[in-house]
């Protein structure tokens, strides 16, 4: 009787593993390895200070210096 119990136990383990395979694949599969490597690379990155305000002011100054056509002034 013990061999029958062992076979049933193995079948039960295989059934549970087959049912949980998608979740196990997400956690231990190739995609999980890629996510961990990407997270490791991202952790080593440093955020640089944004110069957007200075850049916006520079663009506004440049736009003010551009020559424009003033149609109202050209009319008689």
PDB file of N, CA, C and O in Angstrom:
ATOM      1  N   UNK A   1       0.803  -1.194   0.000  1.00  0.00           N
ATOM      2  CA  UNK A   1       0.000   0.000   0.000  1.00  0.00           C
ATOM      3  C   UNK A   1       0.848   1.260   0.000  1.00  0.00           C
ATOM      4  O   UNK A   1       0.368   2.305  -0.441  1.00  0.00           O
ATOM      5  N   UNK A   2       2.060   1.211   0.465  1.00  0.00           N
ATOM      6  CA  UNK A   2       2.879   2.417   0.544  1.00  0.00           C
ATOM      7  C   UNK A   2       3.294   2.905  -0.842  1.00  0.00           C
ATOM      8  O   UNK A   2       3.461   4.109  -1.041  1.00  0.00           O
ATOM      9  N   UNK A   3       3.464   2.000  -1.801  1.00  0.00           N
ATOM     10  CA  UNK A   3       3.825   2.441  -3.147  1.00  0.00           C
ATOM     11  C   UNK A   3       2.666   3.190  -3.797  1.00  0.00           C
ATOM     12  O   UNK A   3       2.891   4.128  -4.562  1.00  0.00           O
ATOM     13  N   UNK A   4       1.417   2.785  -3.502  1.00  0.00           N
ATOM     14  CA  UNK A   4       0.254   3.480  -4.010  1.00  0.00           C
ATOM     15  C   UNK A   4       0.173   4.901  -3.421  1.00  0.00           C
ATOM     16  O   UNK A   4      -0.146   5.858  -4.127  1.00  0.00           O
ATOM     17  N   UNK A   5       0.462   5.017  -2.138  1.00  0.00           N
ATOM     18  CA  UNK A   5       0.483   6.323  -1.484  1.00  0.00           C
ATOM     19  C   UNK A   5       1.568   7.214  -2.093  1.00  0.00           C
ATOM     20  O   UNK A   5       1.333   8.404  -2.299  1.00  0.00           O
ATOM     21  N   UNK A   6       2.734   6.671  -2.381  1.00  0.00           N
ATOM     22  CA  UNK A   6       3.830   7.433  -2.969  1.00  0.00           C
ATOM     23  C   UNK A   6       3.460   7.922  -4.373  1.00  0.00           C
ATOM     24  O   UNK A   6       3.756   9.061  -4.732  1.00  0.00           O
ATOM     25  N   UNK A   7       2.818   7.065  -5.158  1.00  0.00           N
ATOM     26  CA  UNK A   7       2.410   7.460  -6.508  1.00  0.00           C
ATOM     27  C   UNK A   7       1.355   8.574  -6.447  1.00  0.00           C
ATOM     28  O   UNK A   7       1.428   9.549  -7.195  1.00  0.00           O
ATOM     29  N   UNK A   8       0.384   8.418  -5.556  1.00  0.00           N
ATOM     30  CA  UNK A   8      -0.636   9.455  -5.405  1.00  0.00           C
ATOM     31  C   UNK A   8      -0.043  10.777  -4.932  1.00  0.00           C
ATOM     32  O   UNK A   8      -0.475  11.844  -5.369  1.00  0.00           O
ATOM     33  N   UNK A   9       0.930  10.712  -4.053  1.00  0.00           N
ATOM     34  CA  UNK A   9       1.597  11.922  -3.572  1.00  0.00           C
ATOM     35  C   UNK A   9       2.346  12.607  -4.702  1.00  0.00           C
ATOM     36  O   UNK A   9       2.270  13.828  -4.841  1.00  0.00           O
ATOM     37  N   UNK A  10       3.066  11.841  -5.511  1.00  0.00           N
ATOM     38  CA  UNK A  10       3.796  12.404  -6.648  1.00  0.00           C
ATOM     39  C   UNK A  10       2.821  13.031  -7.640  1.00  0.00           C
ATOM     40  O   UNK A  10       3.073  14.123  -8.149  1.00  0.00           O
ATOM     41  N   UNK A  11       1.718  12.354  -7.919  1.00  0.00           N
ATOM     42  CA  UNK A  11       0.713  12.907  -8.830  1.00  0.00           C
ATOM     43  C   UNK A  11       0.110  14.192  -8.281  1.00  0.00           C
ATOM     44  O   UNK A  11      -0.132  15.132  -9.038  1.00  0.00           O
ATOM     45  N   UNK A  12      -0.135  14.247  -6.991  1.00  0.00           N
ATOM     46  CA  UNK A  12      -0.677  15.464  -6.376  1.00  0.00           C
ATOM     47  C   UNK A  12       0.312  16.616  -6.489  1.00  0.00           C
ATOM     48  O   UNK A  12      -0.080  17.744  -6.787  1.00  0.00           O
ATOM     49  N   UNK A  13       1.582  16.343  -6.254  1.00  0.00           N
ATOM     50  CA  UNK A  13       2.619  17.381  -6.374  1.00  0.00           C
ATOM     51  C   UNK A  13       2.711  17.867  -7.814  1.00  0.00           C
ATOM     52  O   UNK A  13       2.827  19.068  -8.055  1.00  0.00           O
ATOM     53  N   UNK A  14       2.659  16.942  -8.776  1.00  0.00           N
ATOM     54  CA  UNK A  14       2.702  17.321 -10.186  1.00  0.00           C
ATOM     55  C   UNK A  14       1.479  18.143 -10.583  1.00  0.00           C
ATOM     56  O   UNK A  14       1.593  19.086 -11.367  1.00  0.00           O
ATOM     57  N   UNK A  15       0.328  17.797 -10.056  1.00  0.00           N
ATOM     58  CA  UNK A  15      -0.892  18.543 -10.349  1.00  0.00           C
ATOM     59  C   UNK A  15      -0.815  19.970  -9.803  1.00  0.00           C
ATOM     60  O   UNK A  15      -1.193  20.921 -10.487  1.00  0.00           O
ATOM     61  N   UNK A  16      -0.333  20.113  -8.592  1.00  0.00           N
ATOM     62  CA  UNK A  16      -0.192  21.452  -8.001  1.00  0.00           C
ATOM     63  C   UNK A  16       0.845  22.265  -8.778  1.00  0.00           C
ATOM     64  O   UNK A  16       0.640  23.450  -9.039  1.00  0.00           O
ATOM     65  N   UNK A  17       1.954  21.630  -9.145  1.00  0.00           N
ATOM     66  CA  UNK A  17       2.988  22.330  -9.908  1.00  0.00           C
ATOM     67  C   UNK A  17       2.453  22.772 -11.270  1.00  0.00           C
ATOM     68  O   UNK A  17       2.758  23.876 -11.723  1.00  0.00           O
ATOM     69  N   UNK A  18       1.661  21.928 -11.924  1.00  0.00           N
ATOM     70  CA  UNK A  18       1.091  22.291 -13.222  1.00  0.00           C
ATOM     71  C   UNK A  18       0.091  23.439 -13.077  1.00  0.00           C
ATOM     72  O   UNK A  18       0.032  24.323 -13.932  1.00  0.00           O
ATOM     73  N   UNK A  19      -0.684  23.427 -12.010  1.00  0.00           N
ATOM     74  CA  UNK A  19      -1.662  24.496 -11.798  1.00  0.00           C
ATOM     75  C   UNK A  19      -0.988  25.823 -11.466  1.00  0.00           C
ATOM     76  O   UNK A  19      -1.493  26.881 -11.841  1.00  0.00           O
ATOM     77  N   UNK A  20       0.123  25.780 -10.783  1.00  0.00           N
ATOM     78  CA  UNK A  20       0.819  27.001 -10.363  1.00  0.00           C
ATOM     79  C   UNK A  20       1.938  27.405 -11.320  1.00  0.00           C
ATOM     80  O   UNK A  20       2.660  28.361 -11.038  1.00  0.00           O
ATOM     81  N   UNK A  21       2.099  26.708 -12.439  1.00  0.00           N
ATOM     82  CA  UNK A  21       3.221  26.962 -13.335  1.00  0.00           C
ATOM     83  C   UNK A  21       3.281  28.410 -13.838  1.00  0.00           C
ATOM     84  O   UNK A  21       4.372  28.981 -13.847  1.00  0.00           O
ATOM     85  N   UNK A  22       2.180  29.031 -14.253  1.00  0.00           N
ATOM     86  CA  UNK A  22       2.286  30.424 -14.724  1.00  0.00           C
ATOM     87  C   UNK A  22       2.829  31.372 -13.655  1.00  0.00           C
ATOM     88  O   UNK A  22       3.657  32.234 -13.951  1.00  0.00           O
ATOM     89  N   UNK A  23       2.373  31.215 -12.437  1.00  0.00           N
ATOM     90  CA  UNK A  23       2.849  32.087 -11.365  1.00  0.00           C
ATOM     91  C   UNK A  23       4.307  31.788 -11.031  1.00  0.00           C
ATOM     92  O   UNK A  23       5.084  32.707 -10.770  1.00  0.00           O
ATOM     93  N   UNK A  24       4.682  30.519 -11.038  1.00  0.00           N
ATOM     94  CA  UNK A  24       6.077  30.170 -10.773  1.00  0.00           C
ATOM     95  C   UNK A  24       6.981  30.679 -11.890  1.00  0.00           C
ATOM     96  O   UNK A  24       8.107  31.111 -11.640  1.00  0.00           O
ATOM     97  N   UNK A  25       6.483  30.625 -13.124  1.00  0.00           N
ATOM     98  CA  UNK A  25       7.258  31.135 -14.253  1.00  0.00           C
ATOM     99  C   UNK A  25       7.499  32.629 -14.156  1.00  0.00           C
ATOM    100  O   UNK A  25       8.574  33.114 -14.509  1.00  0.00           O
ATOM    101  N   UNK A  26       6.491  33.369 -13.672  1.00  0.00           N
ATOM    102  CA  UNK A  26       6.661  34.816 -13.503  1.00  0.00           C
ATOM    103  C   UNK A  26       7.687  35.133 -12.433  1.00  0.00           C
ATOM    104  O   UNK A  26       8.422  36.116 -12.537  1.00  0.00           O
ATOM    105  N   UNK A  27       7.736  34.306 -11.414  1.00  0.00           N
ATOM    106  CA  UNK A  27       8.632  34.595 -10.307  1.00  0.00           C
ATOM    107  C   UNK A  27      10.056  34.106 -10.544  1.00  0.00           C
ATOM    108  O   UNK A  27      11.014  34.759 -10.130  1.00  0.00           O
ATOM    109  N   UNK A  28      10.200  32.957 -11.211  1.00  0.00           N
ATOM    110  CA  UNK A  28      11.520  32.351 -11.356  1.00  0.00           C
ATOM    111  C   UNK A  28      11.968  32.205 -12.802  1.00  0.00           C
ATOM    112  O   UNK A  28      13.054  31.679 -13.044  1.00  0.00           O
ATOM    113  N   UNK A  29      11.188  32.644 -13.759  1.00  0.00           N
ATOM    114  CA  UNK A  29      11.494  32.440 -15.164  1.00  0.00           C
ATOM    115  C   UNK A  29      12.437  33.479 -15.742  1.00  0.00           C
ATOM    116  O   UNK A  29      13.065  34.259 -15.026  1.00  0.00           O
ATOM    117  N   UNK A  30      12.512  33.459 -17.064  1.00  0.00           N
ATOM    118  CA  UNK A  30      13.408  34.347 -17.804  1.00  0.00           C
ATOM    119  C   UNK A  30      13.005  35.808 -17.614  1.00  0.00           C
ATOM    120  O   UNK A  30      13.863  36.667 -17.408  1.00  0.00           O
ATOM    121  N   UNK A  31      11.705  36.092 -17.683  1.00  0.00           N
ATOM    122  CA  UNK A  31      11.248  37.471 -17.511  1.00  0.00           C
ATOM    123  C   UNK A  31      11.577  38.006 -16.124  1.00  0.00           C
ATOM    124  O   UNK A  31      11.919  39.178 -15.972  1.00  0.00           O
ATOM    125  N   UNK A  32      11.478  37.163 -15.129  1.00  0.00           N
ATOM    126  CA  UNK A  32      11.804  37.601 -13.768  1.00  0.00           C
ATOM    127  C   UNK A  32      13.287  37.952 -13.673  1.00  0.00           C
ATOM    128  O   UNK A  32      13.663  38.927 -13.022  1.00  0.00           O
ATOM    129  N   UNK A  33      14.115  37.159 -14.321  1.00  0.00           N
ATOM    130  CA  UNK A  33      15.553  37.440 -14.319  1.00  0.00           C
ATOM    131  C   UNK A  33      15.827  38.774 -14.999  1.00  0.00           C
ATOM    132  O   UNK A  33      16.639  39.564 -14.517  1.00  0.00           O
ATOM    133  N   UNK A  34      15.149  39.028 -16.123  1.00  0.00           N
ATOM    134  CA  UNK A  34      15.332  40.309 -16.827  1.00  0.00           C
ATOM    135  C   UNK A  34      14.873  41.476 -15.963  1.00  0.00           C
ATOM    136  O   UNK A  34      15.535  42.513 -15.920  1.00  0.00           O
ATOM    137  N   UNK A  35      13.736  41.315 -15.269  1.00  0.00           N
ATOM    138  CA  UNK A  35      13.257  42.387 -14.390  1.00  0.00           C
ATOM    139  C   UNK A  35      14.233  42.671 -13.266  1.00  0.00           C
ATOM    140  O   UNK A  35      14.482  43.828 -12.927  1.00  0.00           O
ATOM    141  N   UNK A  36      14.795  41.594 -12.680  1.00  0.00           N
ATOM    142  CA  UNK A  36      15.767  41.806 -11.595  1.00  0.00           C
ATOM    143  C   UNK A  36      17.024  42.496 -12.101  1.00  0.00           C
ATOM    144  O   UNK A  36      17.558  43.378 -11.429  1.00  0.00           O
ATOM    145  N   UNK A  37      17.507  42.098 -13.293  1.00  0.00           N
ATOM    146  CA  UNK A  37      18.702  42.741 -13.854  1.00  0.00           C
ATOM    147  C   UNK A  37      18.420  44.207 -14.164  1.00  0.00           C
ATOM    148  O   UNK A  37      19.262  45.068 -13.906  1.00  0.00           O
ATOM    149  N   UNK A  38      17.251  44.495 -14.713  1.00  0.00           N
ATOM    150  CA  UNK A  38      16.905  45.881 -15.025  1.00  0.00           C
ATOM    151  C   UNK A  38      16.791  46.713 -13.753  1.00  0.00           C
ATOM    152  O   UNK A  38      17.260  47.850 -13.705  1.00  0.00           O
ATOM    153  N   UNK A  39      16.175  46.150 -12.733  1.00  0.00           N
ATOM    154  CA  UNK A  39      16.061  46.862 -11.459  1.00  0.00           C
ATOM    155  C   UNK A  39      17.440  47.132 -10.866  1.00  0.00           C
ATOM    156  O   UNK A  39      17.672  48.191 -10.284  1.00  0.00           O
ATOM    157  N   UNK A  40      18.344  46.184 -11.013  1.00  0.00           N
ATOM    158  CA  UNK A  40      19.708  46.367 -10.504  1.00  0.00           C
ATOM    159  C   UNK A  40      20.419  47.483 -11.266  1.00  0.00           C
ATOM    160  O   UNK A  40      21.120  48.299 -10.669  1.00  0.00           O
ATOM    161  N   UNK A  41      20.233  47.515 -12.605  1.00  0.00           N
ATOM    162  CA  UNK A  41      20.859  48.582 -13.400  1.00  0.00           C
ATOM    163  C   UNK A  41      20.251  49.937 -13.057  1.00  0.00           C
ATOM    164  O   UNK A  41      20.970  50.930 -12.938  1.00  0.00           O
ATOM    165  N   UNK A  42      18.923  49.981 -12.898  1.00  0.00           N
ATOM    166  CA  UNK A  42      18.265  51.245 -12.584  1.00  0.00           C
ATOM    167  C   UNK A  42      18.673  51.762 -11.214  1.00  0.00           C
ATOM    168  O   UNK A  42      18.722  52.973 -11.000  1.00  0.00           O
ATOM    169  N   UNK A  43      18.966  50.865 -10.290  1.00  0.00           N
ATOM    170  CA  UNK A  43      19.358  51.297  -8.949  1.00  0.00           C
ATOM    171  C   UNK A  43      20.688  52.036  -8.967  1.00  0.00           C
ATOM    172  O   UNK A  43      20.954  52.866  -8.098  1.00  0.00           O
ATOM    173  N   UNK A  44      21.525  51.732  -9.959  1.00  0.00           N
ATOM    174  CA  UNK A  44      22.834  52.371 -10.002  1.00  0.00           C
ATOM    175  C   UNK A  44      22.795  53.713 -10.742  1.00  0.00           C
ATOM    176  O   UNK A  44      23.793  54.433 -10.758  1.00  0.00           O
ATOM    177  N   UNK A  45      21.665  54.054 -11.349  1.00  0.00           N
ATOM    178  CA  UNK A  45      21.565  55.328 -12.056  1.00  0.00           C
ATOM    179  C   UNK A  45      21.392  56.478 -11.074  1.00  0.00           C
ATOM    180  O   UNK A  45      20.847  56.312  -9.984  1.00  0.00           O
ATOM    181  N   UNK A  46      21.868  57.645 -11.485  1.00  0.00           N
ATOM    182  CA  UNK A  46      21.737  58.838 -10.652  1.00  0.00           C
ATOM    183  C   UNK A  46      20.877  59.848 -11.383  1.00  0.00           C
ATOM    184  O   UNK A  46      21.019  60.033 -12.592  1.00  0.00           O
ATOM    185  N   UNK A  47      19.992  60.498 -10.662  1.00  0.00           N
ATOM    186  CA  UNK A  47      19.131  61.516 -11.234  1.00  0.00           C
ATOM    187  C   UNK A  47      19.885  62.835 -11.308  1.00  0.00           C
ATOM    188  O   UNK A  47      20.411  63.331 -10.312  1.00  0.00           O
ATOM    189  N   UNK A  48      19.923  63.387 -12.518  1.00  0.00           N
ATOM    190  CA  UNK A  48      20.598  64.663 -12.709  1.00  0.00           C
ATOM    191  C   UNK A  48      19.608  65.792 -12.461  1.00  0.00           C
ATOM    192  O   UNK A  48      18.406  65.645 -12.685  1.00  0.00           O
ATOM    193  N   UNK A  49      20.135  66.928 -11.994  1.00  0.00           N
ATOM    194  CA  UNK A  49      19.277  68.075 -11.731  1.00  0.00           C
ATOM    195  C   UNK A  49      18.723  68.595 -13.051  1.00  0.00           C
ATOM    196  O   UNK A  49      19.460  68.751 -14.024  1.00  0.00           O
ATOM    197  N   UNK A  50      17.453  68.854 -13.076  1.00  0.00           N
ATOM    198  CA  UNK A  50      16.793  69.326 -14.280  1.00  0.00           C
ATOM    199  C   UNK A  50      17.003  70.826 -14.425  1.00  0.00           C
ATOM    200  O   UNK A  50      16.856  71.584 -13.465  1.00  0.00           O
ATOM    201  N   UNK A  51      17.341  71.232 -15.608  1.00  0.00           N
ATOM    202  CA  UNK A  51      17.568  72.650 -15.889  1.00  0.00           C
ATOM    203  C   UNK A  51      16.432  73.200 -16.756  1.00  0.00           C
ATOM    204  O   UNK A  51      16.663  74.062 -17.604  1.00  0.00           O
ATOM    205  N   UNK A  52      15.233  72.717 -16.552  1.00  0.00           N
ATOM    206  CA  UNK A  52      14.131  73.098 -17.441  1.00  0.00           C
ATOM    207  C   UNK A  52      13.765  74.564 -17.311  1.00  0.00           C
ATOM    208  O   UNK A  52      13.445  75.200 -18.316  1.00  0.00           O
ATOM    209  N   UNK A  53      13.800  75.127 -16.106  1.00  0.00           N
ATOM    210  CA  UNK A  53      13.444  76.540 -15.947  1.00  0.00           C
ATOM    211  C   UNK A  53      14.450  77.439 -16.652  1.00  0.00           C
ATOM    212  O   UNK A  53      14.075  78.400 -17.324  1.00  0.00           O
ATOM    213  N   UNK A  54      15.714  77.123 -16.497  1.00  0.00           N
ATOM    214  CA  UNK A  54      16.753  77.914 -17.157  1.00  0.00           C
ATOM    215  C   UNK A  54      16.638  77.770 -18.670  1.00  0.00           C
ATOM    216  O   UNK A  54      16.802  78.746 -19.404  1.00  0.00           O
ATOM    217  N   UNK A  55      16.358  76.557 -19.138  1.00  0.00           N
ATOM    218  CA  UNK A  55      16.205  76.316 -20.565  1.00  0.00           C
ATOM    219  C   UNK A  55      15.007  77.083 -21.116  1.00  0.00           C
ATOM    220  O   UNK A  55      15.104  77.692 -22.181  1.00  0.00           O
ATOM    221  N   UNK A  56      13.888  77.062 -20.413  1.00  0.00           N
ATOM    222  CA  UNK A  56      12.683  77.770 -20.859  1.00  0.00           C
ATOM    223  C   UNK A  56      12.950  79.270 -20.942  1.00  0.00           C
ATOM    224  O   UNK A  56      12.525  79.921 -21.896  1.00  0.00           O
ATOM    225  N   UNK A  57      13.643  79.818 -19.962  1.00  0.00           N
ATOM    226  CA  UNK A  57      13.967  81.245 -19.989  1.00  0.00           C
ATOM    227  C   UNK A  57      14.875  81.557 -21.172  1.00  0.00           C
ATOM    228  O   UNK A  57      14.720  82.596 -21.814  1.00  0.00           O
ATOM    229  N   UNK A  58      15.809  80.680 -21.461  1.00  0.00           N
ATOM    230  CA  UNK A  58      16.714  80.876 -22.588  1.00  0.00           C
ATOM    231  C   UNK A  58      15.942  80.864 -23.910  1.00  0.00           C
ATOM    232  O   UNK A  58      16.211  81.681 -24.792  1.00  0.00           O
ATOM    233  N   UNK A  59      15.006  79.961 -24.048  1.00  0.00           N
ATOM    234  CA  UNK A  59      14.206  79.896 -25.270  1.00  0.00           C
ATOM    235  C   UNK A  59      13.357  81.148 -25.417  1.00  0.00           C
ATOM    236  O   UNK A  59      13.234  81.684 -26.519  1.00  0.00           O
ATOM    237  N   UNK A  60      12.774  81.619 -24.330  1.00  0.00           N
ATOM    238  CA  UNK A  60      11.974  82.842 -24.389  1.00  0.00           C
ATOM    239  C   UNK A  60      12.825  84.035 -24.796  1.00  0.00           C
ATOM    240  O   UNK A  60      12.383  84.862 -25.593  1.00  0.00           O
ATOM    241  N   UNK A  61      14.045  84.139 -24.262  1.00  0.00           N
ATOM    242  CA  UNK A  61      14.939  85.238 -24.656  1.00  0.00           C
ATOM    243  C   UNK A  61      15.273  85.150 -26.139  1.00  0.00           C
ATOM    244  O   UNK A  61      15.287  86.163 -26.838  1.00  0.00           O
ATOM    245  N   UNK A  62      15.542  83.936 -26.619  1.00  0.00           N
ATOM    246  CA  UNK A  62      15.867  83.774 -28.036  1.00  0.00           C
ATOM    247  C   UNK A  62      14.681  84.138 -28.921  1.00  0.00           C
ATOM    248  O   UNK A  62      14.854  84.764 -29.967  1.00  0.00           O
ATOM    249  N   UNK A  63      13.485  83.752 -28.510  1.00  0.00           N
ATOM    250  CA  UNK A  63      12.302  84.066 -29.307  1.00  0.00           C
ATOM    251  C   UNK A  63      12.036  85.562 -29.353  1.00  0.00           C
ATOM    252  O   UNK A  63      11.586  86.078 -30.376  1.00  0.00           O
ATOM    253  N   UNK A  64      12.304  86.258 -28.271  1.00  0.00           N
ATOM    254  CA  UNK A  64      12.105  87.706 -28.243  1.00  0.00           C
ATOM    255  C   UNK A  64      13.086  88.416 -29.168  1.00  0.00           C
ATOM    256  O   UNK A  64      12.776  89.496 -29.669  1.00  0.00           O
ATOM    257  N   UNK A  65      14.241  87.847 -29.404  1.00  0.00           N
ATOM    258  CA  UNK A  65      15.265  88.471 -30.233  1.00  0.00           C
ATOM    259  C   UNK A  65      15.071  88.182 -31.721  1.00  0.00           C
ATOM    260  O   UNK A  65      15.735  88.801 -32.553  1.00  0.00           O
ATOM    261  N   UNK A  66      14.180  87.259 -32.074  1.00  0.00           N
ATOM    262  CA  UNK A  66      13.955  86.945 -33.481  1.00  0.00           C
ATOM    263  C   UNK A  66      13.245  88.090 -34.178  1.00  0.00           C
ATOM    264  O   UNK A  66      12.371  88.724 -33.586  1.00  0.00           O
ATOM    265  N   UNK A  67      13.603  88.367 -35.424  1.00  0.00           N
ATOM    266  CA  UNK A  67      12.897  89.414 -36.167  1.00  0.00           C
ATOM    267  C   UNK A  67      11.498  88.929 -36.530  1.00  0.00           C
ATOM    268  O   UNK A  67      11.298  87.756 -36.844  1.00  0.00           O
ATOM    269  N   UNK A  68      10.554  89.827 -36.483  1.00  0.00           N
ATOM    270  CA  UNK A  68       9.170  89.482 -36.813  1.00  0.00           C
ATOM    271  C   UNK A  68       8.654  90.446 -37.868  1.00  0.00           C
ATOM    272  O   UNK A  68       9.166  91.555 -38.026  1.00  0.00           O
ATOM    273  N   UNK A  69       7.651  90.011 -38.572  1.00  0.00           N
ATOM    274  CA  UNK A  69       6.996  90.870 -39.553  1.00  0.00           C
ATOM    275  C   UNK A  69       5.807  91.505 -38.870  1.00  0.00           C
ATOM    276  O   UNK A  69       4.953  90.816 -38.313  1.00  0.00           O
ATOM    277  N   UNK A  70       5.759  92.802 -38.918  1.00  0.00           N
ATOM    278  CA  UNK A  70       4.660  93.518 -38.287  1.00  0.00           C
ATOM    279  C   UNK A  70       3.749  94.028 -39.385  1.00  0.00           C
ATOM    280  O   UNK A  70       4.000  95.095 -39.944  1.00  0.00           O
ATOM    281  N   UNK A  71       2.692  93.290 -39.709  1.00  0.00           N
ATOM    282  CA  UNK A  71       1.821  93.640 -40.814  1.00  0.00           C
ATOM    283  C   UNK A  71       1.012  94.906 -40.542  1.00  0.00           C
ATOM    284  O   UNK A  71       0.693  95.638 -41.479  1.00  0.00           O
ATOM    285  N   UNK A  72       0.683  95.173 -39.312  1.00  0.00           N
ATOM    286  CA  UNK A  72      -0.093  96.368 -38.991  1.00  0.00           C
ATOM    287  C   UNK A  72       0.710  97.635 -39.307  1.00  0.00           C
ATOM    288  O   UNK A  72       0.145  98.633 -39.754  1.00  0.00           O
ATOM    289  N   UNK A  73       1.985  97.596 -39.082  1.00  0.00           N
ATOM    290  CA  UNK A  73       2.825  98.771 -39.302  1.00  0.00           C
ATOM    291  C   UNK A  73       3.056  99.016 -40.786  1.00  0.00           C
ATOM    292  O   UNK A  73       3.258 100.163 -41.183  1.00  0.00           O
ATOM    293  N   UNK A  74       3.035  97.978 -41.623  1.00  0.00           N
ATOM    294  CA  UNK A  74       3.312  98.113 -43.040  1.00  0.00           C
ATOM    295  C   UNK A  74       2.104  98.646 -43.823  1.00  0.00           C
ATOM    296  O   UNK A  74       2.279  99.137 -44.939  1.00  0.00           O
ATOM    297  N   UNK A  75       0.914  98.567 -43.285  1.00  0.00           N
ATOM    298  CA  UNK A  75      -0.265  99.021 -43.998  1.00  0.00           C
ATOM    299  C   UNK A  75      -0.336 100.555 -44.023  1.00  0.00           C
ATOM    300  O   UNK A  75       0.065 101.211 -43.062  1.00  0.00           O
ATOM    301  N   UNK A  76      -0.858 101.134 -45.143  1.00  0.00           N
ATOM    302  CA  UNK A  76      -0.949 102.616 -45.231  1.00  0.00           C
ATOM    303  C   UNK A  76      -2.059 103.208 -44.433  1.00  0.00           C
ATOM    304  O   UNK A  76      -2.233 104.427 -44.427  1.00  0.00           O
TER     305      UNK A  76
END
